Amino acid sequence: MQGYESTIAAISTAVSNAGIGIVRMSGPEAFEIADRVYEGKKGKRLGSQQSHTIHYGYIKDGEQTVDEVLVMLMRGPHSYTGEDTVEINCHGGVYVVKRILEILIGKGARPAEPGEFTKRAFLNGRMDLSQAEAVGDLISSRNQYALRSSVSQLKGNIKHKITEIRKEIIYHTAFIETALDDPEHISVDGYGEELREVVEKLMSDIQKLADTYDSGRIIKEGIQTVILGKPNAGKSSLLNILLGEERAIVTDIAGTTRDILEEHINLKGISLNIVDTAGIRKTQDVVEQIGVDRAKTYAGQADLIIYVIDASSPLDENDYEILRLIEEKTSIILLNKSDLDTIVTEEDVEKAYYASNPSKKCGKEINKFAIPVISISAIEKSGIDALEETLKLIFYEGNLSFNDEIYITNARHKTALRDAYSSLEKVMQSIEAGMPEDFYSIDLLDAYEALGRITGETMGEDLINEIFSKFCMGK
């Protein structure tokens, strides 16, 4: 990997006009380079100042004063990267921050690569890989749940759990290897049964972590939501209300929406990646039919379907088709146009649902209807609060606590957990088959290494570079 003899610099704030901008340097010459461009009171030199102090002065380019600044000094290893670090807090004009960066590069720093500050923090042991990835998730978090999950991971909740499991695995691996090397003094008679209990517990812990991934993905990425309904049911009007702007075209002409419209919405801390679709109906129009087919495809991939019904018109065969589409999906049904004389009731919807999905019937008794049905008016914007509260209850059970609960939000982590679980399954198979103890240690070590990929202890250079290349330039 690239050595630490270089000092890197980058703009760490958004490159746009703002009140404050920050240019960051990290590396062995950070203080020296800062002294080449900084002018303080009475000839103060930054290199002789204490760590974790802030200094007022000016950035100079030769005799020209570029900006009035505050410079923060942090000496390694007690800094974010573990190296000497300088942060120049300047005025936030685009030209100003770029000019200061150019000056630092001209005085000996080099431009940082994407994510290189965090990469150095990882390689210097300031954080493990799961914590480093949490930094990126924290920056890109879209809601309070994603933010809290990222902060929890940044504090090391995943690291600590994985370390705990790996410690148990390596203990038993070492015992087996030691016993095989010194059979006269250490016996492994009956050890398989003792190991069985340990491995069963480890597999349970790993499975519990892996099972949180679907919830973790929703927390991090948002709920993949598809709005379904017949033409003119009010789907596009609902999307406009949720967005707070006229994004989708709304007319009285059936079939106006023919293609997919995707938007991100934040409803009281809940993130929805929402898709407005073409109205589902039988049609001879080739273009409209393509839109209908796409709507069905997106519905099959959704975490949530919001099915909008025009409650002022009777249900028909198109509604029955939609009710079949939502059979195995988490759904909310909205009875729209409550401002008009409505004729469709919740009971009508329930009967139509079971008529469309006869497999849901249990003998003569019908299972309790579990799909929430909410009356709304897209015109009067009523019922939206009830929709938001229902979403919270469905996905987050009102409130989430990250004090003790660990959520896996990274697909890479899930893959590593799955590989570790598979290796421990092989240990169990060896125990059941009465295989020699050295078979146990081979698969235990495979599980140990798989879990190490989560924390970065068994990662190759190429994969580490790939992970950090996805970070922003100044982080």
MIZAPA-694500 format. One record per residue (C-alpha): residue in three letters; z, x, y. Coordinates in steps of 0.25 Angstrom, whole numbers, always signed. Example, Ala and Ser with C-alpha at 12.3 -4.5 7.8 and 13.67 -1.06 7.14 Angstrom:
BEGIN
residu:Z:X:Y
ALA:+31:+49:-18 .
SER:+29:+55:-4 .
//
This chain:
BEGIN
residu:Z:X:Y
MET:+0:+0:+0 .
GLN:-2:+4:+14 .
GLY:+9:+14:+19 .
TYR:+19:+12:+30 .
GLU:+15:+24:+38 .
SER:+7:+14:+47 .
THR:+13:+5:+58 .
ILE:+7:-9:+59 .
ALA:+6:-18:+70 .
ALA:+2:-33:+72 .
ILE:+3:-45:+80 .
SER:+14:-53:+74 .
THR:+13:-66:+82 .
ALA:+1:-76:+83 .
VAL:-10:-70:+91 .
SER:-11:-81:+102 .
ASN:-5:-82:+116 .
ALA:+10:-84:+115 .
GLY:+22:-80:+122 .
ILE:+26:-69:+113 .
GLY:+18:-60:+104 .
ILE:+23:-49:+94 .
VAL:+16:-37:+89 .
ARG:+23:-30:+77 .
MET:+23:-16:+72 .
SER:+29:-10:+59 .
GLY:+29:+4:+53 .
PRO:+34:+18:+55 .
GLU:+28:+20:+69 .
ALA:+31:+6:+75 .
PHE:+41:+11:+85 .
GLU:+33:+23:+89 .
ILE:+21:+15:+91 .
ALA:+29:+5:+99 .
ASP:+34:+16:+108 .
ARG:+20:+20:+111 .
VAL:+17:+7:+118 .
TYR:+31:+2:+122 .
GLU:+37:+5:+136 .
GLY:+51:+1:+138 .
LYS:+62:+3:+149 .
LYS:+66:+18:+151 .
GLY:+56:+23:+141 .
LYS:+63:+17:+129 .
ARG:+57:+21:+116 .
LEU:+57:+10:+105 .
GLY:+58:+21:+94 .
SER:+72:+24:+98 .
GLN:+77:+10:+99 .
GLN:+85:+3:+89 .
SER:+80:-7:+78 .
HIS:+80:-22:+81 .
THR:+79:-21:+96 .
ILE:+70:-27:+106 .
HIS:+64:-19:+118 .
TYR:+58:-24:+131 .
GLY:+46:-16:+137 .
TYR:+31:-15:+138 .
ILE:+19:-12:+129 .
LYS:+10:-2:+135 .
ASP:-4:+3:+132 .
GLY:-4:+16:+139 .
GLU:+0:+13:+154 .
GLN:-4:-1:+152 .
THR:+7:-12:+150 .
VAL:+3:-22:+140 .
ASP:+14:-31:+138 .
GLU:+29:-33:+141 .
VAL:+36:-34:+127 .
LEU:+49:-34:+118 .
VAL:+48:-24:+107 .
MET:+57:-27:+94 .
LEU:+60:-14:+86 .
MET:+64:-15:+71 .
ARG:+66:-2:+63 .
GLY:+63:-2:+48 .
PRO:+68:-6:+38 .
HIS:+75:-17:+46 .
SER:+62:-24:+50 .
TYR:+53:-34:+45 .
THR:+44:-24:+38 .
GLY:+55:-14:+35 .
GLU:+48:-4:+45 .
ASP:+49:-1:+60 .
THR:+44:-13:+67 .
VAL:+41:-16:+82 .
GLU:+38:-30:+87 .
ILE:+32:-31:+101 .
ASN:+35:-44:+107 .
CYS:+24:-46:+118 .
HIS:+18:-57:+126 .
GLY:+10:-66:+117 .
GLY:-4:-65:+122 .
VAL:-15:-63:+112 .
TYR:-20:-51:+120 .
VAL:-6:-45:+122 .
VAL:-2:-44:+108 .
LYS:-16:-39:+103 .
ARG:-15:-28:+114 .
ILE:-1:-24:+110 .
LEU:-6:-23:+95 .
GLU:-18:-15:+99 .
ILE:-9:-5:+107 .
LEU:+0:-3:+95 .
ILE:-11:-1:+85 .
GLY:-17:+9:+95 .
LYS:-4:+17:+95 .
GLY:-3:+18:+80 .
ALA:+0:+5:+73 .
ARG:-10:-1:+64 .
PRO:-14:-16:+63 .
ALA:-5:-23:+52 .
GLU:-12:-30:+41 .
PRO:-9:-45:+38 .
GLY:+5:-46:+33 .
GLU:+8:-31:+34 .
PHE:+21:-32:+41 .
THR:+27:-41:+30 .
LYS:+20:-33:+19 .
ARG:+27:-21:+24 .
ALA:+40:-29:+24 .
PHE:+38:-32:+9 .
LEU:+34:-18:+5 .
ASN:+46:-12:+13 .
GLY:+55:-21:+5 .
ARG:+59:-30:+17 .
MET:+55:-43:+9 .
ASP:+49:-46:-5 .
LEU:+35:-52:-6 .
SER:+40:-67:-7 .
GLN:+47:-65:+6 .
ALA:+35:-58:+12 .
GLU:+26:-70:+8 .
ALA:+37:-79:+14 .
VAL:+34:-73:+28 .
GLY:+19:-77:+27 .
ASP:+24:-91:+23 .
LEU:+34:-92:+34 .
ILE:+23:-89:+44 .
SER:+14:-99:+38 .
SER:+24:-110:+36 .
ARG:+20:-124:+40 .
ASN:+32:-132:+39 .
GLN:+48:-131:+38 .
TYR:+48:-131:+23 .
ALA:+38:-119:+22 .
LEU:+46:-112:+33 .
ARG:+59:-113:+26 .
SER:+53:-110:+12 .
SER:+47:-97:+18 .
VAL:+60:-93:+25 .
SER:+67:-95:+12 .
GLN:+57:-86:+5 .
LEU:+58:-76:+16 .
LYS:+73:-75:+14 .
GLY:+70:-71:-1 .
ASN:+73:-84:-9 .
ILE:+61:-81:-18 .
LYS:+64:-66:-18 .
HIS:+78:-68:-23 .
LYS:+75:-78:-34 .
ILE:+63:-70:-39 .
THR:+72:-57:-39 .
GLU:+83:-64:-46 .
ILE:+73:-68:-57 .
ARG:+67:-55:-58 .
LYS:+81:-48:-59 .
GLU:+84:-56:-71 .
ILE:+71:-53:-78 .
ILE:+72:-38:-76 .
TYR:+86:-38:-81 .
HIS:+82:-43:-94 .
THR:+70:-35:-95 .
ALA:+78:-22:-92 .
PHE:+88:-27:-103 .
ILE:+77:-28:-113 .
GLU:+71:-15:-110 .
THR:+84:-8:-110 .
ALA:+88:-14:-123 .
LEU:+74:-10:-130 .
ASP:+76:+4:-125 .
ASP:+91:+5:-130 .
PRO:+92:-4:-142 .
GLU:+104:+3:-147 .
HIS:+113:-1:-136 .
ILE:+106:-14:-130 .
SER:+103:-25:-140 .
VAL:+93:-36:-137 .
ASP:+97:-45:-149 .
GLY:+97:-59:-145 .
TYR:+92:-55:-131 .
GLY:+80:-65:-132 .
GLU:+89:-77:-132 .
GLU:+97:-72:-120 .
LEU:+84:-69:-113 .
ARG:+79:-83:-116 .
GLU:+89:-89:-107 .
VAL:+86:-79:-96 .
VAL:+71:-81:-96 .
GLU:+73:-97:-97 .
LYS:+81:-96:-84 .
LEU:+71:-87:-77 .
MET:+59:-96:-81 .
SER:+67:-108:-75 .
ASP:+69:-100:-62 .
ILE:+55:-96:-61 .
GLN:+49:-110:-65 .
LYS:+59:-116:-54 .
LEU:+53:-107:-44 .
ALA:+38:-109:-48 .
ASP:+41:-124:-48 .
THR:+44:-124:-33 .
TYR:+30:-119:-30 .
ASP:+23:-133:-27 .
SER:+34:-136:-17 .
GLY:+33:-123:-11 .
ARG:+18:-123:-9 .
ILE:+20:-137:-2 .
ILE:+31:-131:+7 .
LYS:+22:-119:+10 .
GLU:+8:-125:+11 .
GLY:+11:-140:+14 .
ILE:+8:-152:+6 .
GLN:-6:-154:+2 .
THR:-8:-168:+7 .
VAL:-21:-177:+5 .
ILE:-22:-190:+12 .
LEU:-30:-201:+3 .
GLY:-34:-215:+6 .
LYS:-46:-224:+7 .
PRO:-55:-223:+19 .
ASN:-49:-229:+32 .
ALA:-35:-229:+26 .
GLY:-29:-220:+37 .
LYS:-29:-206:+31 .
SER:-35:-199:+43 .
SER:-27:-207:+53 .
LEU:-14:-202:+44 .
LEU:-19:-188:+45 .
ASN:-21:-189:+60 .
ILE:-7:-194:+62 .
LEU:-1:-183:+53 .
LEU:-8:-173:+61 .
GLY:-5:-179:+75 .
GLU:-20:-178:+79 .
GLU:-33:-185:+77 .
ARG:-38:-175:+66 .
ALA:-45:-184:+56 .
ILE:-56:-194:+61 .
VAL:-51:-208:+60 .
THR:-61:-220:+60 .
ASP:-62:-234:+54 .
ILE:-74:-229:+46 .
ALA:-71:-228:+32 .
GLY:-74:-214:+26 .
THR:-73:-206:+39 .
THR:-65:-195:+32 .
ARG:-74:-188:+23 .
ASP:-69:-174:+22 .
ILE:-56:-168:+20 .
LEU:-47:-165:+32 .
GLU:-36:-156:+30 .
GLU:-24:-154:+40 .
HIS:-10:-147:+40 .
ILE:+1:-157:+44 .
ASN:+16:-154:+46 .
LEU:+24:-167:+45 .
LYS:+39:-164:+49 .
GLY:+39:-151:+41 .
ILE:+30:-155:+30 .
SER:+17:-148:+29 .
LEU:+5:-157:+24 .
ASN:-9:-150:+21 .
ILE:-16:-164:+23 .
VAL:-30:-168:+19 .
ASP:-36:-181:+24 .
THR:-47:-185:+14 .
ALA:-59:-195:+14 .
GLY:-55:-209:+10 .
ILE:-56:-212:-4 .
ARG:-66:-223:-8 .
LYS:-78:-225:-16 .
THR:-90:-221:-7 .
GLN:-105:-218:-9 .
ASP:-105:-209:+3 .
VAL:-107:-195:-3 .
VAL:-99:-187:+9 .
GLU:-88:-197:+8 .
GLN:-87:-196:-7 .
ILE:-85:-181:-6 .
GLY:-74:-183:+4 .
VAL:-67:-193:-6 .
ASP:-69:-183:-18 .
ARG:-62:-172:-9 .
ALA:-51:-182:-6 .
LYS:-48:-183:-21 .
THR:-49:-168:-23 .
TYR:-39:-166:-12 .
ALA:-30:-177:-17 .
GLY:-29:-170:-31 .
GLN:-24:-157:-24 .
ALA:-14:-163:-15 .
ASP:+1:-162:-15 .
LEU:+2:-175:-8 .
ILE:-7:-187:-6 .
ILE:-6:-197:+6 .
TYR:-13:-209:+2 .
VAL:-16:-218:+14 .
ILE:-19:-233:+11 .
ASP:-24:-243:+21 .
ALA:-13:-254:+19 .
SER:-22:-264:+26 .
SER:-32:-264:+15 .
PRO:-31:-267:+1 .
LEU:-30:-256:-10 .
ASP:-44:-254:-17 .
GLU:-50:-245:-28 .
ASN:-50:-233:-18 .
ASP:-35:-234:-17 .
TYR:-33:-235:-32 .
GLU:-41:-222:-33 .
ILE:-32:-215:-23 .
LEU:-20:-220:-30 .
ARG:-25:-213:-43 .
LEU:-27:-200:-35 .
ILE:-13:-200:-31 .
GLU:-7:-203:-44 .
GLU:-2:-189:-47 .
LYS:+0:-185:-33 .
THR:+12:-185:-23 .
SER:+7:-196:-14 .
ILE:+11:-204:-2 .
ILE:+4:-218:+1 .
LEU:+3:-222:+15 .
LEU:+0:-237:+18 .
ASN:-7:-236:+31 .
LYS:-11:-246:+42 .
SER:+3:-252:+42 .
ASP:+0:-257:+56 .
LEU:-10:-267:+50 .
ASP:-8:-278:+40 .
THR:-6:-271:+27 .
ILE:-9:-276:+14 .
VAL:-6:-264:+5 .
THR:+9:-263:+1 .
GLU:+16:-252:-6 .
GLU:+17:-261:-18 .
ASP:+2:-262:-18 .
VAL:+0:-247:-18 .
GLU:+10:-246:-30 .
LYS:+2:-256:-38 .
ALA:-11:-249:-35 .
TYR:-5:-236:-39 .
TYR:-1:-240:-52 .
ALA:-14:-248:-55 .
SER:-22:-235:-51 .
ASN:-12:-226:-60 .
PRO:-8:-234:-72 .
SER:-2:-221:-78 .
LYS:+9:-223:-68 .
LYS:+14:-236:-75 .
CYS:+25:-235:-85 .
GLY:+23:-246:-95 .
LYS:+26:-259:-87 .
GLU:+34:-252:-77 .
ILE:+28:-245:-65 .
ASN:+34:-232:-61 .
LYS:+41:-232:-47 .
PHE:+30:-230:-37 .
ALA:+33:-216:-31 .
ILE:+22:-214:-21 .
PRO:+28:-216:-7 .
VAL:+21:-227:+1 .
ILE:+22:-227:+16 .
SER:+16:-237:+26 .
ILE:+10:-230:+38 .
SER:+1:-234:+50 .
ALA:-8:-222:+54 .
ILE:-12:-230:+67 .
GLU:+3:-232:+71 .
LYS:+7:-219:+65 .
SER:+19:-225:+57 .
GLY:+24:-221:+44 .
ILE:+21:-206:+46 .
ASP:+36:-203:+46 .
ALA:+38:-210:+33 .
LEU:+27:-201:+27 .
GLU:+33:-188:+32 .
GLU:+46:-192:+26 .
THR:+40:-195:+13 .
LEU:+33:-182:+13 .
LYS:+46:-175:+14 .
LEU:+52:-183:+3 .
ILE:+41:-180:-6 .
PHE:+39:-165:-4 .
TYR:+52:-160:+2 .
GLU:+62:-170:-3 .
GLY:+67:-171:+12 .
ASN:+72:-157:+14 .
LEU:+69:-144:+7 .
SER:+80:-133:+7 .
PHE:+76:-119:+5 .
ASN:+90:-113:+4 .
ASP:+90:-112:-11 .
GLU:+76:-118:-16 .
ILE:+65:-108:-18 .
TYR:+51:-113:-16 .
ILE:+39:-105:-21 .
THR:+28:-106:-11 .
ASN:+19:-95:-15 .
ALA:+8:-96:-26 .
ARG:+10:-82:-29 .
HIS:+25:-83:-32 .
LYS:+22:-95:-41 .
THR:+12:-87:-49 .
ALA:+22:-76:-51 .
LEU:+33:-86:-55 .
ARG:+23:-92:-65 .
ASP:+20:-78:-71 .
ALA:+34:-74:-72 .
TYR:+37:-88:-79 .
SER:+26:-85:-89 .
SER:+31:-71:-92 .
LEU:+45:-77:-95 .
GLU:+39:-87:-104 .
LYS:+34:-76:-112 .
VAL:+48:-70:-113 .
MET:+52:-83:-119 .
GLN:+41:-83:-129 .
SER:+45:-69:-133 .
ILE:+59:-73:-135 .
GLU:+55:-86:-143 .
ALA:+46:-77:-152 .
GLY:+57:-67:-154 .
MET:+48:-56:-148 .
PRO:+54:-42:-146 .
GLU:+62:-40:-133 .
ASP:+52:-31:-126 .
PHE:+42:-43:-125 .
TYR:+53:-50:-117 .
SER:+53:-38:-107 .
ILE:+38:-38:-105 .
ASP:+37:-53:-100 .
LEU:+50:-52:-92 .
LEU:+44:-40:-84 .
ASP:+31:-48:-82 .
ALA:+40:-60:-76 .
TYR:+47:-50:-68 .
GLU:+35:-44:-62 .
ALA:+29:-58:-60 .
LEU:+41:-62:-51 .
GLY:+40:-49:-44 .
ARG:+26:-53:-39 .
ILE:+34:-63:-30 .
THR:+43:-53:-23 .
GLY:+32:-43:-23 .
GLU:+39:-33:-32 .
THR:+27:-33:-42 .
MET:+15:-35:-33 .
GLY:+3:-26:-32 .
GLU:-2:-21:-19 .
ASP:-14:-29:-18 .
LEU:-7:-42:-20 .
ILE:+3:-38:-9 .
ASN:-8:-35:+1 .
GLU:-14:-48:-2 .
ILE:-1:-56:+1 .
PHE:+1:-49:+14 .
SER:-13:-50:+18 .
LYS:-11:-65:+20 .
PHE:+0:-63:+31 .
CYS:-3:-63:+46 .
MET:-6:-50:+53 .
GLY:+7:-48:+60 .
LYS:+16:-52:+48 .
//
